[in-house]
Amino acid sequence: MASPLPQTLTLVGAGKMGGAMLEGWLSIGVEGAGIALIDPHISDEMQALAATHGMSVNPAAPKPAEVVVLATKPQMLDTAAPAVQALIGPRTLLISILAGKTLGDLTARLPNANAIVRAMPNLPASVRRGVTAAAAGAGVSEAQRQLADALLAGVGKVEWLGDEGLIDAVTAVSGSGPAYVFNMVECLAAAGTAAGLPADLAERLARVTIEGAGEMLFQSPLPPATLRQNVTSPGGTTAAALEVLMADNGLAPLMRRAVAAAKRRAEELSG
């Protein structure tokens, strides 16, 4: 049976992440004529996309929608709340991707919302290879959860959390994680330059290596440890490098500190 799709959807905040999700929804069959975009600073690109697909932009008298997706900056919630309230009917599903804003925060500011899903997507959503962790509030029905799952799956994989409290850790791993990978490319390229390669060649080699390794992870059912072992010959060059990376003071403790720092900051923002 086909996944459910909403007949009406309002996106509040059409920035980079909101825009990426919008393109994903269009790709899975959500009808543009049923979509409204609300953003006082909407980009020319989003204006053009809306015109192409028959979406309404900043309607003068927006009506409650089957689904409202809140994708503004978190600090704008208080300002936007009165306008968002008018978009929420008794059966509206609210999906929030606001970092640091809990289900409790959303309920307090948007009392009209009976069904809320809090979601944390990540940047690869823009190329349909994202991962979104989601937590459903108590008022979300099974049908609404399936609806949320279908929409979030439009930009990648979906992981449902039984405990909303895990979202800060999710933010530290997958939410911020793409930046860690980009920095790894920078560091690998810089190491290549230090080893004698021209800087532009080192960057190309590092970039394509990470791209290829990521594609192997995507295509292979094997765990990362097995993939690593498969490319490591005993006594070879890779083994020599891994002795450094896997040392007691190597990459693992560094990554633990990085993720812990990101989680602490997520907790501070939540507070």
C-alpha positions as CSV (number, residue, x, y, z in Angstrom):
1,M,0.0,0.0,0.0
2,A,1.3,3.4,-0.9
3,S,2.5,5.7,1.9
4,P,0.0,8.5,2.8
5,L,0.6,12.0,1.6
6,P,-1.1,15.2,2.8
7,Q,-3.6,17.0,0.6
8,T,-2.6,20.3,2.2
9,L,0.8,21.3,3.7
10,T,2.1,24.6,5.0
11,L,5.8,25.1,5.3
12,V,6.8,27.9,7.7
13,G,10.4,28.9,6.9
14,A,11.7,28.1,3.4
15,G,15.4,28.4,4.1
16,K,18.0,25.8,3.2
17,M,16.7,22.9,5.2
18,G,13.0,23.8,4.7
19,G,13.7,24.2,0.9
20,A,15.5,20.8,0.8
21,M,12.6,19.1,2.5
22,L,10.2,20.8,0.1
23,E,12.0,19.5,-2.9
24,G,11.9,16.0,-1.4
25,W,8.2,16.2,-0.8
26,L,7.6,17.2,-4.4
27,S,9.8,14.3,-5.6
28,I,7.6,11.8,-3.7
29,G,4.3,13.1,-5.1
30,V,3.0,15.8,-2.8
31,E,1.0,18.1,-5.0
32,G,2.3,21.7,-5.2
33,A,-1.2,23.1,-5.5
34,G,-1.8,22.0,-1.9
35,I,1.4,23.5,-0.5
36,A,1.7,27.0,1.0
37,L,5.0,28.6,1.8
38,I,5.3,31.2,4.6
39,D,8.5,33.1,4.8
40,P,8.9,36.9,4.9
41,H,12.3,36.6,3.3
42,I,11.7,33.9,0.8
43,S,14.5,33.5,-1.8
44,D,14.2,34.0,-5.5
45,E,14.9,30.3,-6.0
46,M,12.0,29.3,-3.7
47,Q,9.7,31.8,-5.4
48,A,10.6,30.2,-8.8
49,L,10.0,26.7,-7.4
50,A,6.7,27.7,-6.0
51,A,5.6,29.3,-9.3
52,T,6.6,26.2,-11.2
53,H,4.6,23.9,-9.0
54,G,1.6,26.1,-8.3
55,M,2.3,26.7,-4.6
56,S,1.0,29.7,-2.8
57,V,3.5,32.0,-1.2
58,N,2.7,34.1,1.9
59,P,-1.1,33.9,1.5
60,A,-3.0,36.8,3.0
61,A,-5.5,34.6,4.8
62,P,-3.8,31.2,5.3
63,K,-6.1,28.3,6.3
64,P,-5.4,25.4,8.7
65,A,-3.5,22.6,6.9
66,E,-3.4,18.9,7.3
67,V,0.3,19.2,8.0
68,V,2.3,22.3,9.2
69,V,6.1,22.0,9.1
70,L,7.9,24.5,11.3
71,A,11.4,25.2,9.8
72,T,12.2,28.7,11.0
73,K,15.3,29.6,13.1
74,P,14.7,28.3,16.7
75,Q,15.1,31.8,18.1
76,M,12.1,33.0,16.0
77,L,9.6,30.6,17.6
78,D,8.2,33.2,20.0
79,T,7.8,35.8,17.3
80,A,6.2,33.3,14.8
81,A,4.0,31.5,17.3
82,P,0.8,33.7,16.9
83,A,0.9,33.4,13.1
84,V,1.6,29.6,13.3
85,Q,-1.3,29.2,15.7
86,A,-3.7,30.3,13.0
87,L,-2.4,27.5,10.7
88,I,-3.2,24.7,13.1
89,G,-6.6,23.1,13.2
90,P,-7.9,20.4,15.5
91,R,-6.6,17.6,13.2
92,T,-3.4,19.3,12.1
93,L,-0.1,17.4,12.4
94,L,2.7,19.8,13.4
95,I,6.2,18.7,12.5
96,S,9.0,20.8,14.0
97,I,12.6,20.8,13.0
98,L,13.6,23.5,15.4
99,A,16.9,22.6,17.1
100,G,16.6,22.8,20.9
101,K,12.9,23.3,21.0
102,T,11.3,20.4,22.9
103,L,7.8,19.0,22.6
104,G,7.0,20.9,25.8
105,D,8.3,24.2,24.4
106,L,6.2,23.7,21.3
107,T,3.1,22.8,23.3
108,A,3.5,25.8,25.5
109,R,3.8,28.2,22.6
110,L,1.4,26.5,20.3
111,P,-1.5,25.3,22.4
112,N,-3.7,24.7,19.3
113,A,-1.3,21.8,18.3
114,N,-2.7,18.5,19.5
115,A,-0.3,16.4,17.5
116,I,3.4,17.3,17.3
117,V,6.4,15.4,15.9
118,R,9.8,16.8,16.7
119,A,12.4,16.0,14.1
120,M,16.1,16.5,13.6
121,P,17.1,16.2,9.9
122,N,20.7,16.8,8.6
123,L,22.3,18.6,5.7
124,P,22.5,15.7,3.3
125,A,18.7,16.0,3.1
126,S,19.5,18.5,0.3
127,V,20.7,15.6,-1.9
128,R,18.0,13.1,-0.6
129,R,20.6,11.2,1.4
130,G,19.8,12.7,4.8
131,V,18.8,10.9,8.0
132,T,16.1,12.3,10.3
133,A,15.5,11.3,13.9
134,A,12.0,11.9,15.1
135,A,10.0,11.7,18.3
136,A,6.2,11.8,18.4
137,G,4.2,13.6,21.0
138,A,1.4,11.8,23.0
139,G,-1.3,13.2,20.7
140,V,0.1,11.8,17.5
141,S,-2.1,9.1,16.0
142,E,-0.7,6.1,14.1
143,A,-2.0,7.6,10.9
144,Q,-0.3,10.9,11.6
145,R,3.0,9.1,12.5
146,Q,2.8,7.3,9.1
147,L,2.2,10.6,7.4
148,A,5.2,12.2,9.1
149,D,7.3,9.1,8.2
150,A,6.4,9.4,4.6
151,L,7.3,13.1,4.5
152,L,10.6,12.8,6.4
153,A,11.5,9.8,4.2
154,G,11.3,12.1,1.2
155,V,14.8,13.4,2.1
156,G,16.4,10.2,3.3
157,K,16.2,7.6,6.1
158,V,14.1,8.0,9.2
159,E,14.8,6.8,12.7
160,W,12.0,7.0,15.3
161,L,13.0,7.6,18.9
162,G,11.1,6.2,21.9
163,D,12.7,8.9,24.1
164,E,12.7,12.6,23.0
165,G,15.7,13.0,25.4
166,L,17.9,11.3,22.8
167,I,17.6,14.1,20.3
168,D,20.5,16.1,21.8
169,A,22.8,13.1,21.2
170,V,21.3,12.7,17.7
171,T,22.1,16.3,17.0
172,A,25.7,15.8,18.1
173,V,26.1,12.7,15.9
174,S,24.0,13.1,12.7
175,G,22.9,16.7,12.9
176,S,26.4,18.1,13.2
177,G,28.1,15.0,11.7
178,P,28.3,16.2,8.1
179,A,30.6,19.0,9.2
180,Y,32.9,16.5,10.9
181,V,33.2,14.7,7.6
182,F,33.9,17.9,5.7
183,N,36.6,18.7,8.2
184,M,38.1,15.3,7.7
185,V,38.5,16.1,4.0
186,E,40.2,19.3,4.9
187,C,42.6,17.6,7.4
188,L,43.4,14.7,4.9
189,A,44.1,17.2,2.2
190,A,46.4,19.3,4.5
191,A,48.2,16.1,5.5
192,G,48.7,15.3,1.8
193,T,50.1,18.7,1.2
194,A,52.5,18.2,4.2
195,A,53.6,14.9,2.6
196,G,54.6,16.7,-0.5
197,L,51.6,16.8,-2.8
198,P,50.4,20.0,-4.6
199,A,47.6,21.5,-2.5
200,D,45.0,21.2,-5.3
201,L,45.8,17.6,-6.0
202,A,45.7,16.7,-2.3
203,E,42.3,18.3,-2.0
204,R,41.0,16.4,-5.0
205,L,42.3,13.1,-3.8
206,A,41.0,13.6,-0.3
207,R,37.5,14.7,-1.5
208,V,37.0,11.9,-4.0
209,T,38.3,9.3,-1.4
210,I,35.7,10.4,1.1
211,E,33.0,10.4,-1.6
212,G,33.9,6.9,-2.6
213,A,34.2,5.6,0.9
214,G,30.8,7.0,1.7
215,E,29.3,5.3,-1.4
216,M,30.8,2.0,-0.3
217,L,29.1,2.4,3.1
218,F,25.8,3.2,1.3
219,Q,26.0,0.2,-1.0
220,S,27.5,-2.4,1.3
221,P,25.6,-4.3,4.0
222,L,28.9,-4.9,5.9
223,P,29.6,-3.0,9.1
224,P,32.2,-0.3,8.9
225,A,34.8,-2.3,10.9
226,T,34.6,-5.1,8.3
227,L,35.0,-2.6,5.4
228,R,38.1,-1.2,7.2
229,Q,39.6,-4.6,7.8
230,N,39.0,-5.5,4.1
231,V,41.3,-2.6,2.9
232,T,44.0,-3.1,5.6
233,S,46.8,-5.5,4.7
234,P,48.9,-6.7,7.7
235,G,52.1,-4.7,7.8
236,G,51.0,-2.5,5.0
237,T,50.6,1.3,4.6
238,T,47.0,1.4,5.8
239,A,47.9,-0.6,8.9
240,A,50.7,1.9,9.7
241,A,48.3,4.8,9.5
242,L,45.6,3.0,11.5
243,E,48.1,2.4,14.3
244,V,48.1,6.2,14.7
245,L,44.4,6.7,14.2
246,M,43.4,3.8,16.5
247,A,45.9,4.6,19.3
248,D,44.6,5.3,22.8
249,N,45.0,9.0,22.0
250,G,43.9,8.7,18.4
251,L,40.6,9.4,16.6
252,A,38.2,7.6,18.9
253,P,38.7,9.7,22.0
254,L,38.9,12.9,19.9
255,M,35.5,12.0,18.3
256,R,34.0,11.3,21.7
257,R,35.1,14.7,22.9
258,A,33.7,16.4,19.8
259,V,30.3,14.6,20.1
260,A,30.2,15.3,23.9
261,A,30.9,19.0,23.2
262,A,28.1,19.2,20.6
263,K,25.7,17.4,22.9
264,R,26.4,19.8,25.7
265,R,25.8,22.8,23.4
266,A,22.5,21.2,22.3
267,E,21.5,20.8,25.9
268,E,22.3,24.4,26.6
269,L,20.2,25.5,23.6
270,S,17.4,23.4,24.8
271,G,17.5,25.0,28.2
